[in-house]
């Protein structure tokens, strides 16, 4: 399946639509001069943990054989 | 392994899709701020976008490193550079978050994180996830608009 096909399939998924569509509508309304979405005032998300160091350690182990 | 790979790709595609959805909104928001509160709002938005870019870049690095069956010393050296730049970006985002929580905009820190992620994208080259460059472009435009 092409990337576009996958994107369309994800967009058609009812769970994804139920989450993404209201968020997108609220942000678009805000940009057009409406009210700022309440959830934007929530706590800042945490900085994500990195997984690359673990993958690098495994690659080093394979390199040593 | 195939199922895990499919789950990983689906998650990566979803994140990229969300990034693509966010980018036009960010571009629309990249206007000169009217006051300090606007600057803080813009910095929070760029911080969130940079966190997504960090996740995507990290996922790309993991996919590249995990995909090398017999790594060479050059691969390991490049992997160490990628991991180092990712760690620099993460440290900068941690400082940016602390600044935002304290009510400061933290734009200098976010700018540093984006610069480090540019290095990661360059090191990954063709292995860089599609959309990463677009997200970094949008972040830089938004930082420019928030100054």
N, CA and C atoms of all chains as a GROMACS GRO file, in nm:
protein
  636
    1UNK      N    1   0.085  -0.119   0.000
    1UNK     CA    2   0.000   0.000   0.000
    1UNK      C    3   0.089   0.125   0.000
    2UNK      N    4   0.049   0.223  -0.079
    2UNK     CA    5   0.130   0.345  -0.088
    2UNK      C    6   0.118   0.426   0.041
    3UNK      N    7   0.212   0.522   0.056
    3UNK     CA    8   0.208   0.608   0.174
    3UNK      C    9   0.077   0.687   0.178
    4UNK      N   10   0.030   0.731   0.058
    4UNK     CA   11  -0.096   0.806   0.053
    4UNK      C   12  -0.213   0.717   0.094
    5UNK      N   13  -0.210   0.593   0.045
    5UNK     CA   14  -0.316   0.499   0.081
    5UNK      C   15  -0.318   0.473   0.231
    6UNK      N   16  -0.197   0.458   0.289
    6UNK     CA   17  -0.189   0.436   0.433
    6UNK      C   18  -0.241   0.557   0.509
    7UNK      N   19  -0.203   0.677   0.462
    7UNK     CA   20  -0.250   0.799   0.529
    7UNK      C   21  -0.401   0.810   0.523
    8UNK      N   22  -0.459   0.778   0.405
    8UNK     CA   23  -0.605   0.784   0.392
    8UNK      C   24  -0.672   0.681   0.483
    9UNK      N   25  -0.611   0.561   0.491
    9UNK     CA   26  -0.670   0.457   0.576
    9UNK      C   27  -0.667   0.501   0.722
   10UNK      N   28  -0.554   0.562   0.764
   10UNK     CA   29  -0.543   0.610   0.902
   10UNK      C   30  -0.646   0.720   0.928
   11UNK      N   31  -0.660   0.812   0.827
   11UNK     CA   32  -0.755   0.924   0.844
   11UNK      C   33  -0.899   0.873   0.854
   12UNK      N   34  -0.927   0.758   0.786
   12UNK     CA   35  -1.064   0.705   0.787
   12UNK      C   36  -1.094   0.628   0.915
   13UNK      N   37  -0.986   0.594   0.990
   13UNK     CA   38  -1.006   0.516   1.112
   13UNK      C   39  -1.092   0.598   1.210
   14UNK      N   40  -1.202   0.538   1.260
   14UNK     CA   41  -1.292   0.616   1.346
   14UNK      C   42  -1.226   0.668   1.473
   15UNK      N   43  -1.132   0.590   1.529
   15UNK     CA   44  -1.066   0.634   1.652
   15UNK      C   45  -0.978   0.756   1.622
   16UNK      N   46  -0.901   0.746   1.513
   16UNK     CA   47  -0.814   0.858   1.476
   16UNK      C   48  -0.897   0.981   1.445
   17UNK      N   49  -1.006   0.961   1.368
   17UNK     CA   50  -1.093   1.075   1.334
   17UNK      C   51  -1.152   1.137   1.460
   18UNK      N   52  -1.191   1.051   1.553
   18UNK     CA   53  -1.252   1.101   1.676
   18UNK      C   54  -1.155   1.184   1.759
   19UNK      N   55  -1.025   1.155   1.745
   19UNK     CA   56  -0.924   1.230   1.822
   19UNK      C   57  -0.876   1.351   1.744
   20UNK      N   58  -0.841   1.329   1.618
   20UNK     CA   59  -0.773   1.434   1.541
   20UNK      C   60  -0.869   1.544   1.496
   21UNK      N   61  -0.987   1.505   1.447
   21UNK     CA   62  -1.078   1.605   1.388
   21UNK      C   63  -1.117   1.714   1.489
   22UNK      N   64  -1.160   1.678   1.612
   22UNK     CA   65  -1.195   1.786   1.707
   22UNK      C   66  -1.076   1.875   1.741
   23UNK      N   67  -0.956   1.815   1.753
   23UNK     CA   68  -0.838   1.895   1.783
   23UNK      C   69  -0.809   1.992   1.670
   24UNK      N   70  -0.812   1.938   1.546
   24UNK     CA   71  -0.783   2.023   1.430
   24UNK      C   72  -0.886   2.134   1.416
   25UNK      N   73  -1.014   2.101   1.439
   25UNK     CA   74  -1.120   2.203   1.428
   25UNK      C   75  -1.101   2.315   1.531
   26UNK      N   76  -1.062   2.274   1.654
   26UNK     CA   77  -1.044   2.375   1.759
   26UNK      C   78  -0.927   2.467   1.726
   27UNK      N   79  -0.817   2.409   1.674
   27UNK     CA   80  -0.699   2.490   1.642
   27UNK      C   81  -0.730   2.584   1.526
   28UNK      N   82  -0.800   2.532   1.423
   28UNK     CA   83  -0.834   2.615   1.307
   28UNK      C   84  -0.925   2.730   1.350
   29UNK      N   85  -1.022   2.702   1.439
   29UNK     CA   86  -1.112   2.808   1.488
   29UNK      C   87  -1.033   2.914   1.563
   30UNK      N   88  -0.933   2.869   1.642
   30UNK     CA   89  -0.849   2.963   1.718
   30UNK      C   90  -0.768   3.051   1.622
   31UNK      N   91  -0.707   2.989   1.521
   31UNK     CA   92  -0.625   3.064   1.425
   31UNK      C   93  -0.711   3.167   1.352
   32UNK      N   94  -0.839   3.134   1.329
   32UNK     CA   95  -0.929   3.227   1.259
   32UNK      C   96  -0.986   3.335   1.350
   33UNK      N   97  -0.935   3.340   1.471
   33UNK     CA   98  -0.977   3.448   1.560
   33UNK      C   99  -1.073   3.405   1.670
   34UNK      N  100  -1.098   3.275   1.678
   34UNK     CA  101  -1.188   3.225   1.782
   34UNK      C  102  -1.118   3.212   1.915
   35UNK      N  103  -1.182   3.136   2.005
   35UNK     CA  104  -1.126   3.120   2.139
   35UNK      C  105  -1.009   3.023   2.136
   36UNK      N  106  -0.910   3.050   2.223
   36UNK     CA  107  -0.794   2.962   2.236
   36UNK      C  108  -0.840   2.831   2.301
   37UNK      N  109  -0.806   2.715   2.240
   37UNK     CA  110  -0.849   2.587   2.299
   37UNK      C  111  -0.799   2.571   2.442
   38UNK      N  112  -0.887   2.524   2.529
   38UNK     CA  113  -0.851   2.512   2.670
   38UNK      C  114  -0.734   2.416   2.690
   39UNK      N  115  -0.731   2.307   2.607
   39UNK     CA  116  -0.628   2.206   2.628
   39UNK      C  117  -0.489   2.259   2.594
   40UNK      N  118  -0.479   2.372   2.521
   40UNK     CA  119  -0.347   2.430   2.494
   40UNK      C  120  -0.286   2.490   2.620
   41UNK      N  121  -0.371   2.520   2.719
   41UNK     CA  122  -0.320   2.578   2.842
   41UNK      C  123  -0.280   2.472   2.944
   42UNK      N  124  -0.292   2.348   2.905
   42UNK     CA  125  -0.256   2.240   2.995
   42UNK      C  126  -0.107   2.233   3.018
   43UNK      N  127  -0.065   2.140   3.103
   43UNK     CA  128   0.077   2.126   3.136
   43UNK      C  129   0.156   2.093   3.010
   44UNK      N  130   0.277   2.147   3.004
   44UNK     CA  131   0.365   2.116   2.890
   44UNK      C  132   0.400   1.969   2.892
   45UNK      N  133   0.406   1.909   2.776
   45UNK     CA  134   0.445   1.768   2.771
   45UNK      C  135   0.591   1.753   2.813
   46UNK      N  136   0.622   1.634   2.863
   46UNK     CA  137   0.761   1.606   2.903
   46UNK      C  138   0.845   1.585   2.777
   47UNK      N  139   0.973   1.612   2.788
   47UNK     CA  140   1.065   1.583   2.677
   47UNK      C  141   1.074   1.432   2.661
   48UNK      N  142   1.058   1.380   2.537
   48UNK     CA  143   1.058   1.235   2.520
   48UNK      C  144   1.192   1.169   2.553
   49UNK      N  145   1.182   1.045   2.601
   49UNK     CA  146   1.304   0.967   2.626
   49UNK      C  147   1.364   0.923   2.492
   50UNK      N  148   1.495   0.904   2.490
   50UNK     CA  149   1.562   0.858   2.368
   50UNK      C  150   1.581   0.706   2.370
   51UNK      N  151   1.562   0.646   2.252
   51UNK     CA  152   1.584   0.501   2.239
   51UNK      C  153   1.709   0.470   2.156
   52UNK      N  154   1.763   0.572   2.088
   52UNK     CA  155   1.880   0.551   2.003
   52UNK      C  156   2.002   0.500   2.081
   53UNK      N  157   2.028   0.550   2.204
   53UNK     CA  158   2.145   0.498   2.276
   53UNK      C  159   2.141   0.346   2.296
   54UNK      N  160   2.022   0.291   2.321
   54UNK     CA  161   2.009   0.145   2.339
   54UNK      C  162   2.038   0.075   2.206
   55UNK      N  163   1.982   0.129   2.097
   55UNK     CA  164   2.006   0.070   1.964
   55UNK      C  165   2.154   0.078   1.928
   56UNK      N  166   2.220   0.189   1.969
   56UNK     CA  167   2.364   0.203   1.942
   56UNK      C  168   2.444   0.099   2.020
   57UNK      N  169   2.407   0.078   2.145
   57UNK     CA  170   2.478  -0.022   2.227
   57UNK      C  171   2.464  -0.161   2.166
   58UNK      N  172   2.345  -0.193   2.114
   58UNK     CA  173   2.324  -0.324   2.050
   58UNK      C  174   2.405  -0.335   1.921
   59UNK      N  175   2.413  -0.223   1.846
   59UNK     CA  176   2.493  -0.223   1.722
   59UNK      C  177   2.641  -0.245   1.755
   60UNK      N  178   2.688  -0.185   1.864
   60UNK     CA  179   2.828  -0.203   1.906
   60UNK      C  180   2.855  -0.350   1.940
   61UNK      N  181   2.756  -0.411   2.007
   61UNK     CA  182   2.771  -0.553   2.043
   61UNK      C  183   2.780  -0.639   1.918
   62UNK      N  184   2.697  -0.610   1.818
   62UNK     CA  185   2.703  -0.686   1.692
   62UNK      C  186   2.834  -0.661   1.619
   63UNK      N  187   2.887  -0.537   1.627
   63UNK     CA  188   3.011  -0.503   1.557
   63UNK      C  189   3.128  -0.582   1.616
   64UNK      N  190   3.124  -0.601   1.751
   64UNK     CA  191   3.231  -0.677   1.816
   64UNK      C  192   3.216  -0.826   1.788
   65UNK      N  193   3.097  -0.866   1.739
   65UNK     CA  194   3.074  -1.005   1.704
   65UNK      C  195   3.046  -1.087   1.825
   66UNK      N  196   0.867  -1.046   1.455
   66UNK     CA  197   0.948  -0.931   1.414
   66UNK      C  198   0.869  -0.848   1.312
   67UNK      N  199   0.800  -0.917   1.218
   67UNK     CA  200   0.724  -0.846   1.115
   67UNK      C  201   0.611  -0.764   1.178
   68UNK      N  202   0.542  -0.826   1.276
   68UNK     CA  203   0.432  -0.754   1.341
   68UNK      C  204   0.484  -0.633   1.416
   69UNK      N  205   0.600  -0.651   1.483
   69UNK     CA  206   0.658  -0.539   1.558
   69UNK      C  207   0.698  -0.428   1.462
   70UNK      N  208   0.754  -0.468   1.347
   70UNK     CA  209   0.794  -0.369   1.247
   70UNK      C  210   0.673  -0.293   1.194
   71UNK      N  211   0.563  -0.367   1.170
   71UNK     CA  212   0.441  -0.302   1.122
   71UNK      C  213   0.388  -0.202   1.224
   72UNK      N  214   0.391  -0.244   1.353
   72UNK     CA  215   0.344  -0.153   1.458
   72UNK      C  216   0.430  -0.028   1.463
   73UNK      N  217   0.564  -0.052   1.451
   73UNK     CA  218   0.656   0.062   1.455
   73UNK      C  219   0.628   0.157   1.338
   74UNK      N  220   0.611   0.100   1.218
   74UNK     CA  221   0.587   0.184   1.100
   74UNK      C  222   0.454   0.258   1.110
   75UNK      N  223   0.351   0.188   1.164
   75UNK     CA  224   0.220   0.253   1.179
   75UNK      C  225   0.231   0.370   1.276
   76UNK      N  226   0.303   0.348   1.387
   76UNK     CA  227   0.321   0.455   1.484
   76UNK      C  228   0.398   0.571   1.425
   77UNK      N  229   0.502   0.538   1.349
   77UNK     CA  230   0.584   0.643   1.287
   77UNK      C  231   0.502   0.721   1.186
   78UNK      N  232   0.422   0.648   1.106
   78UNK     CA  233   0.339   0.716   1.005
   78UNK      C  234   0.237   0.807   1.071
   79UNK      N  235   0.179   0.759   1.182
   79UNK     CA  236   0.078   0.840   1.251
   79UNK      C  237   0.141   0.969   1.303
   80UNK      N  238   0.262   0.956   1.359
   80UNK     CA  239   0.328   1.076   1.411
   80UNK      C  240   0.363   1.172   1.298
   81UNK      N  241   0.409   1.116   1.188
   81UNK     CA  242   0.441   1.202   1.074
   81UNK      C  243   0.314   1.270   1.023
   82UNK      N  244   0.204   1.194   1.022
   82UNK     CA  245   0.076   1.250   0.976
   82UNK      C  246   0.034   1.365   1.067
   83UNK      N  247   0.049   1.344   1.199
   83UNK     CA  248   0.014   1.451   1.294
   83UNK      C  249   0.104   1.572   1.272
   84UNK      N  250   0.233   1.545   1.244
   84UNK     CA  251   0.326   1.656   1.217
   84UNK      C  252   0.281   1.732   1.094
   85UNK      N  253   0.241   1.657   0.989
   85UNK     CA  254   0.196   1.722   0.866
   85UNK      C  255   0.072   1.806   0.893
   86UNK      N  256  -0.016   1.757   0.983
   86UNK     CA  257  -0.135   1.834   1.017
   86UNK      C  258  -0.100   1.961   1.094
   87UNK      N  259   0.005   1.950   1.178
   87UNK     CA  260   0.042   2.063   1.263
   87UNK      C  261   0.117   2.170   1.185
   88UNK      N  262   0.197   2.127   1.086
   88UNK     CA  263   0.285   2.221   1.015
   88UNK      C  264   0.210   2.340   0.953
   89UNK      N  265   0.098   2.318   0.878
   89UNK     CA  266   0.029   2.434   0.821
   89UNK      C  267  -0.024   2.529   0.928
   90UNK      N  268  -0.069   2.471   1.040
   90UNK     CA  269  -0.119   2.556   1.150
   90UNK      C  270  -0.004   2.638   1.206
   91UNK      N  271   0.113   2.572   1.223
   91UNK     CA  272   0.229   2.643   1.275
   91UNK      C  273   0.270   2.755   1.180
   92UNK      N  274   0.265   2.726   1.050
   92UNK     CA  275   0.302   2.830   0.952
   92UNK      C  276   0.206   2.948   0.963
   93UNK      N  277   0.078   2.919   0.987
   93UNK     CA  278  -0.020   3.026   1.002
   93UNK      C  279   0.002   3.106   1.129
   94UNK      N  280   0.057   3.040   1.231
   94UNK     CA  281   0.081   3.108   1.358
   94UNK      C  282   0.213   3.186   1.357
   95UNK      N  283   0.297   3.162   1.256
   95UNK     CA  284   0.431   3.223   1.255
   95UNK      C  285   0.422   3.369   1.212
   96UNK      N  286   0.360   3.448   1.297
   96UNK     CA  287   0.348   3.591   1.270
   96UNK      C  288   0.414   3.666   1.385
   97UNK      N  289   0.451   3.791   1.365
   97UNK     CA  290   0.514   3.864   1.474
   97UNK      C  291   0.422   3.871   1.596
   98UNK      N  292   0.474   3.838   1.716
   98UNK     CA  293   0.388   3.839   1.835
   98UNK      C  294   0.351   3.982   1.875
   99UNK      N  295   0.229   3.996   1.930
   99UNK     CA  296   0.183   4.128   1.970
   99UNK      C  297   0.240   4.166   2.107
  100UNK      N  298   0.255   4.068   2.194
  100UNK     CA  299   0.305   4.099   2.328
  100UNK      C  300   0.378   3.976   2.383
  101UNK      N  301   0.421   3.988   2.511
  101UNK     CA  302   0.500   3.882   2.572
  101UNK      C  303   0.422   3.751   2.579
  102UNK      N  304   0.290   3.762   2.600
  102UNK     CA  305   0.209   3.639   2.609
  102UNK      C  306   0.206   3.566   2.475
  103UNK      N  307   0.200   3.643   2.365
  103UNK     CA  308   0.204   3.583   2.232
  103UNK      C  309   0.337   3.508   2.211
  104UNK      N  310   0.447   3.573   2.256
  104UNK     CA  311   0.580   3.512   2.239
  104UNK      C  312   0.586   3.381   2.317
  105UNK      N  313   0.527   3.380   2.438
  105UNK     CA  314   0.527   3.258   2.520
  105UNK      C  315   0.443   3.149   2.453
  106UNK      N  316   0.326   3.187   2.398
  106UNK     CA  317   0.241   3.091   2.326
  106UNK      C  318   0.316   3.029   2.210
  107UNK      N  319   0.384   3.116   2.131
  107UNK     CA  320   0.457   3.067   2.014
  107UNK      C  321   0.569   2.974   2.058
  108UNK      N  322   0.640   3.009   2.165
  108UNK     CA  323   0.751   2.925   2.213
  108UNK      C  324   0.698   2.789   2.258
  109UNK      N  325   0.581   2.787   2.324
  109UNK     CA  326   0.523   2.658   2.367
  109UNK      C  327   0.489   2.571   2.247
  110UNK      N  328   0.434   2.635   2.142
  110UNK     CA  329   0.398   2.559   2.022
  110UNK      C  330   0.523   2.502   1.954
  111UNK      N  331   0.629   2.584   1.945
  111UNK     CA  332   0.753   2.536   1.881
  111UNK      C  333   0.818   2.428   1.966
  112UNK      N  334   0.809   2.445   2.099
  112UNK     CA  335   0.863   2.342   2.189
  112UNK      C  336   0.794   2.207   2.163
  113UNK      N  337   0.660   2.210   2.153
  113UNK     CA  338   0.585   2.086   2.130
  113UNK      C  339   0.621   2.024   1.995
  114UNK      N  340   0.633   2.109   1.894
  114UNK     CA  341   0.670   2.060   1.760
  114UNK      C  342   0.811   2.000   1.764
  115UNK      N  343   0.902   2.062   1.839
  115UNK     CA  344   1.039   2.013   1.848
  115UNK      C  345   1.044   1.878   1.920
  116UNK      N  346   0.955   1.860   2.019
  116UNK     CA  347   0.948   1.730   2.088
  116UNK      C  348   0.907   1.620   1.989
  117UNK      N  349   0.809   1.651   1.902
  117UNK     CA  350   0.768   1.554   1.800
  117UNK      C  351   0.884   1.525   1.705
  118UNK      N  352   0.956   1.632   1.665
  118UNK     CA  353   1.071   1.614   1.575
  118UNK      C  354   1.178   1.528   1.641
  119UNK      N  355   1.199   1.548   1.773
  119UNK     CA  356   1.298   1.466   1.845
  119UNK      C  357   1.255   1.319   1.844
  120UNK      N  358   1.126   1.293   1.868
  120UNK     CA  359   1.075   1.155   1.867
  120UNK      C  360   1.095   1.090   1.729
  121UNK      N  361   1.063   1.168   1.625
  121UNK     CA  362   1.073   1.114   1.489
  121UNK      C  363   1.220   1.087   1.454
  122UNK      N  364   1.310   1.182   1.488
  122UNK     CA  365   1.452   1.164   1.459
  122UNK      C  366   1.507   1.045   1.536
  123UNK      N  367   1.466   1.030   1.663
  123UNK     CA  368   1.511   0.917   1.745
  123UNK      C  369   1.462   0.785   1.685
  124UNK      N  370   1.334   0.784   1.642
  124UNK     CA  371   1.280   0.662   1.581
  124UNK      C  372   1.355   0.628   1.451
  125UNK      N  373   1.392   0.731   1.374
  125UNK     CA  374   1.469   0.708   1.251
  125UNK      C  375   1.606   0.652   1.281
  126UNK      N  376   1.670   0.704   1.387
  126UNK     CA  377   1.803   0.655   1.426
  126UNK      C  378   1.795   0.509   1.471
  127UNK      N  379   1.691   0.477   1.549
  127UNK     CA  380   1.674   0.338   1.597
  127UNK      C  381   1.652   0.244   1.478
  128UNK      N  382   1.566   0.287   1.383
  128UNK     CA  383   1.538   0.202   1.266
  128UNK      C  384   1.666   0.180   1.185
  129UNK      N  385   1.747   0.285   1.170
  129UNK     CA  386   1.872   0.271   1.094
  129UNK      C  387   1.971   0.178   1.167
  130UNK      N  388   1.994   0.203   1.296
  130UNK     CA  389   2.091   0.123   1.372
  130UNK      C  390   2.046  -0.023   1.382
  131UNK      N  391   1.916  -0.044   1.403
  131UNK     CA  392   1.866  -0.182   1.416
  131UNK      C  393   1.869  -0.256   1.283
  132UNK      N  394   1.868  -0.181   1.173
  132UNK     CA  395   1.864  -0.244   1.041
  132UNK      C  396   2.001  -0.288   0.990
  133UNK      N  397   2.109  -0.248   1.059
  133UNK     CA  398   2.244  -0.286   1.014
  133UNK      C  399   2.280  -0.421   1.075
  134UNK      N  400   2.289  -0.523   0.990
  134UNK     CA  401   2.317  -0.658   1.044
  134UNK      C  402   2.460  -0.668   1.096
  135UNK      N  403   2.556  -0.618   1.018
  135UNK     CA  404   2.697  -0.626   1.057
  135UNK      C  405   2.757  -0.486   1.053
  136UNK      N  406   2.742  -0.411   1.162
  136UNK     CA  407   2.789  -0.271   1.160
  136UNK      C  408   2.941  -0.262   1.145
  137UNK      N  409   2.986  -0.162   1.070
  137UNK     CA  410   3.129  -0.134   1.058
  137UNK      C  411   3.167  -0.029   1.161
  138UNK      N  412   3.299  -0.003   1.170
  138UNK     CA  413   3.344   0.101   1.263
  138UNK      C  414   3.292   0.238   1.220
  139UNK      N  415   3.279   0.256   1.086
  139UNK     CA  416   3.224   0.384   1.037
  139UNK      C  417   3.078   0.400   1.080
  140UNK      N  418   3.001   0.289   1.071
  140UNK     CA  419   2.861   0.294   1.116
  140UNK      C  420   2.854   0.332   1.264
  141UNK      N  421   2.939   0.269   1.344
  141UNK     CA  422   2.938   0.296   1.489
  141UNK      C  423   2.976   0.441   1.516
  142UNK      N  424   3.076   0.489   1.443
  142UNK     CA  425   3.119   0.629   1.463
  142UNK      C  426   3.005   0.724   1.428
  143UNK      N  427   2.936   0.696   1.316
  143UNK     CA  428   2.824   0.781   1.277
  143UNK      C  429   2.710   0.769   1.379
  144UNK      N  430   2.687   0.646   1.426
  144UNK     CA  431   2.582   0.625   1.526
  144UNK      C  432   2.611   0.703   1.654
  145UNK      N  433   2.739   0.709   1.694
  145UNK     CA  434   2.774   0.785   1.815
  145UNK      C  435   2.750   0.934   1.793
  146UNK      N  436   2.778   0.982   1.671
  146UNK     CA  437   2.752   1.124   1.642
  146UNK      C  438   2.602   1.152   1.648
  147UNK      N  439   2.522   1.060   1.588
  147UNK     CA  440   2.376   1.076   1.589
  147UNK      C  441   2.324   1.077   1.732
  148UNK      N  442   2.369   0.977   1.813
  148UNK     CA  443   2.322   0.968   1.952
  148UNK      C  444   2.365   1.092   2.031
  149UNK      N  445   2.486   1.142   2.004
  149UNK     CA  446   2.534   1.262   2.073
  149UNK      C  447   2.450   1.384   2.039
  150UNK      N  448   2.419   1.400   1.909
  150UNK     CA  449   2.338   1.516   1.868
  150UNK      C  450   2.196   1.504   1.923
  151UNK      N  451   2.141   1.382   1.926
  151UNK     CA  452   2.007   1.363   1.984
  151UNK      C  453   2.007   1.401   2.132
  152UNK      N  454   2.114   1.360   2.204
  152UNK     CA  455   2.123   1.392   2.346
  152UNK      C  456   2.134   1.543   2.367
  153UNK      N  457   2.211   1.612   2.279
  153UNK     CA  458   2.222   1.758   2.288
  153UNK      C  459   2.085   1.824   2.268
  154UNK      N  460   2.010   1.773   2.167
  154UNK     CA  461   1.877   1.828   2.138
  154UNK      C  462   1.786   1.806   2.258
  155UNK      N  463   1.792   1.686   2.318
  155UNK     CA  464   1.705   1.657   2.432
  155UNK      C  465   1.739   1.746   2.552
  156UNK      N  466   1.871   1.764   2.578
  156UNK     CA  467   1.912   1.852   2.689
  156UNK      C  468   1.861   1.994   2.668
  157UNK      N  469   1.870   2.041   2.541
  157UNK     CA  470   1.823   2.178   2.511
  157UNK      C  471   1.672   2.188   2.534
  158UNK      N  472   1.597   2.083   2.496
  158UNK     CA  473   1.452   2.086   2.516
  158UNK      C  474   1.415   2.080   2.665
  159UNK      N  475   1.496   2.008   2.743
  159UNK     CA  476   1.472   2.005   2.889
  159UNK      C  477   1.491   2.146   2.946
  160UNK      N  478   1.597   2.216   2.899
  160UNK     CA  479   1.619   2.354   2.947
  160UNK      C  480   1.506   2.446   2.898
  161UNK      N  481   1.460   2.423   2.773
  161UNK     CA  482   1.351   2.506   2.718
  161UNK      C  483   1.224   2.485   2.800
  162UNK      N  484   1.196   2.360   2.838
  162UNK     CA  485   1.076   2.332   2.917
  162UNK      C  486   1.084   2.402   3.052
  163UNK      N  487   1.203   2.395   3.114
  163UNK     CA  488   1.220   2.462   3.244
  163UNK      C  489   1.196   2.612   3.230
  164UNK      N  490   1.246   2.670   3.119
  164UNK     CA  491   1.227   2.814   3.097
  164UNK      C  492   1.078   2.845   3.077
  165UNK      N  493   1.008   2.762   3.000
  165UNK     CA  494   0.866   2.786   2.974
  165UNK      C  495   0.784   2.775   3.102
  166UNK      N  496   0.818   2.674   3.183
  166UNK     CA  497   0.746   2.656   3.310
  166UNK      C  498   0.767   2.778   3.399
  167UNK      N  499   0.888   2.838   3.391
  167UNK     CA  500   0.919   2.956   3.473
  167UNK      C  501   0.862   3.084   3.413
  168UNK      N  502   0.796   3.074   3.296
  168UNK     CA  503   0.734   3.192   3.237
  168UNK      C  504   0.823   3.265   3.138
  169UNK      N  505   0.944   3.209   3.111
  169UNK     CA  506   1.030   3.268   3.008
  169UNK      C  507   1.007   3.193   2.878
  170UNK      N  508   1.041   3.256   2.763
  170UNK     CA  509   1.002   3.194   2.636
  170UNK      C  510   1.092   3.076   2.597
  171UNK      N  511   1.220   3.075   2.640
  171UNK     CA  512   1.307   2.961   2.611
  171UNK      C  513   1.338   2.942   2.464
  172UNK      N  514   1.320   3.048   2.384
  172UNK     CA  515   1.338   3.032   2.239
  172UNK      C  516   1.482   2.997   2.202
  173UNK      N  517   1.580   3.054   2.277
  173UNK     CA  518   1.720   3.022   2.246
  173UNK      C  519   1.747   2.874   2.262
  174UNK      N  520   1.688   2.814   2.366
  174UNK     CA  521   1.708   2.672   2.391
  174UNK      C  522   1.642   2.588   2.281
  175UNK      N  523   1.520   2.628   2.241
  175UNK     CA  524   1.451   2.553   2.135
  175UNK      C  525   1.530   2.566   2.005
  176UNK      N  526   1.585   2.685   1.980
  176UNK     CA  527   1.666   2.704   1.860
  176UNK      C  528   1.787   2.610   1.862
  177UNK      N  529   1.849   2.594   1.978
  177UNK     CA  530   1.962   2.503   1.991
  177UNK      C  531   1.921   2.359   1.964
  178UNK      N  532   1.801   2.321   2.013
  178UNK     CA  533   1.752   2.184   1.990
  178UNK      C  534   1.728   2.160   1.841
  179UNK      N  535   1.669   2.258   1.773
  179UNK     CA  536   1.642   2.244   1.630
  179UNK      C  537   1.773   2.232   1.552
  180UNK      N  538   1.874   2.311   1.593
  180UNK     CA  539   2.005   2.304   1.525
  180UNK      C  540   2.066   2.164   1.542
  181UNK      N  541   2.054   2.107   1.662
  181UNK     CA  542   2.107   1.971   1.685
  181UNK      C  543   2.031   1.869   1.602
  182UNK      N  544   1.898   1.887   1.590
  182UNK     CA  545   1.818   1.793   1.510
  182UNK      C  546   1.852   1.804   1.362
  183UNK      N  547   1.892   1.924   1.317
  183UNK     CA  548   1.940   1.941   1.179
  183UNK      C  549   2.064   1.853   1.156
  184UNK      N  550   2.153   1.851   1.257
  184UNK     CA  551   2.275   1.768   1.247
  184UNK      C  552   2.236   1.621   1.238
  185UNK      N  553   2.139   1.580   1.321
  185UNK     CA  554   2.092   1.440   1.318
  185UNK      C  555   2.038   1.406   1.178
  186UNK      N  556   1.955   1.497   1.123
  186UNK     CA  557   1.896   1.472   0.990
  186UNK      C  558   2.006   1.459   0.885
  187UNK      N  559   2.110   1.545   0.896
  187UNK     CA  560   2.220   1.538   0.798
  187UNK      C  561   2.298   1.408   0.813
  188UNK      N  562   2.320   1.366   0.939
  188UNK     CA  563   2.396   1.241   0.962
  188UNK      C  564   2.317   1.119   0.913
  189UNK      N  565   2.185   1.122   0.932
  189UNK     CA  566   2.103   1.009   0.888
  189UNK      C  567   2.090   1.006   0.735
  190UNK      N  568   2.102   1.123   0.672
  190UNK     CA  569   2.097   1.130   0.526
  190UNK      C  570   1.970   1.068   0.471
  191UNK      N  571   1.987   0.970   0.382
  191UNK     CA  572   1.871   0.906   0.319
  191UNK      C  573   1.788   0.827   0.419
  192UNK      N  574   1.848   0.793   0.535
  192UNK     CA  575   1.773   0.716   0.637
  192UNK      C  576   1.687   0.807   0.725
  193UNK      N  577   1.697   0.939   0.708
  193UNK     CA  578   1.616   1.030   0.789
  193UNK      C  579   1.469   1.012   0.755
  194UNK      N  580   1.381   1.006   0.857
  194UNK     CA  581   1.238   0.986   0.829
  194UNK      C  582   1.183   1.100   0.743
  195UNK      N  583   1.099   1.068   0.645
  195UNK     CA  584   1.039   1.175   0.564
  195UNK      C  585   0.953   1.265   0.652
  196UNK      N  586   0.959   1.393   0.630
  196UNK     CA  587   0.880   1.485   0.711
  196UNK      C  588   0.963   1.554   0.817
  197UNK      N  589   1.080   1.496   0.853
  197UNK     CA  590   1.162   1.556   0.959
  197UNK      C  591   1.212   1.694   0.915
  198UNK      N  592   1.262   1.702   0.792
  198UNK     CA  593   1.311   1.831   0.742
  198UNK      C  594   1.201   1.935   0.737
  199UNK      N  595   1.080   1.893   0.695
  199UNK     CA  596   0.966   1.985   0.688
  199UNK      C  597   0.931   2.036   0.828
  200UNK      N  598   0.930   1.945   0.926
  200UNK     CA  599   0.897   1.985   1.063
  200UNK      C  600   1.002   2.084   1.116
  201UNK      N  601   1.132   2.059   1.086
  201UNK     CA  602   1.237   2.149   1.133
  201UNK      C  603   1.227   2.285   1.064
  202UNK      N  604   1.193   2.283   0.932
  202UNK     CA  605   1.172   2.410   0.860
  202UNK      C  606   1.061   2.491   0.929
  203UNK      N  607   0.950   2.423   0.961
  203UNK     CA  608   0.836   2.491   1.024
  203UNK      C  609   0.875   2.546   1.160
  204UNK      N  610   0.953   2.467   1.236
  204UNK     CA  611   0.996   2.512   1.368
  204UNK      C  612   1.083   2.638   1.356
  205UNK      N  613   1.174   2.638   1.258
  205UNK     CA  614   1.262   2.755   1.240
  205UNK      C  615   1.181   2.878   1.199
  206UNK      N  616   1.080   2.856   1.109
  206UNK     CA  617   0.996   2.969   1.068
  206UNK      C  618   0.921   3.026   1.189
  207UNK      N  619   0.868   2.934   1.270
  207UNK     CA  620   0.791   2.980   1.387
  207UNK      C  621   0.881   3.053   1.487
  208UNK      N  622   1.006   3.003   1.506
  208UNK     CA  623   1.099   3.071   1.597
  208UNK      C  624   1.129   3.211   1.543
  209UNK      N  625   1.148   3.220   1.410
  209UNK     CA  626   1.174   3.351   1.350
  209UNK      C  627   1.058   3.446   1.370
  210UNK      N  628   0.936   3.394   1.357
  210UNK     CA  629   0.818   3.478   1.374
  210UNK      C  630   0.792   3.519   1.516
  211UNK      N  631   0.847   3.437   1.611
  211UNK     CA  632   0.821   3.464   1.753
  211UNK      C  633   0.923   3.560   1.813
  212UNK      N  634   1.030   3.589   1.740
  212UNK     CA  635   1.136   3.673   1.798
  212UNK      C  636   1.088   3.816   1.820
   0.00000   0.00000   0.00000
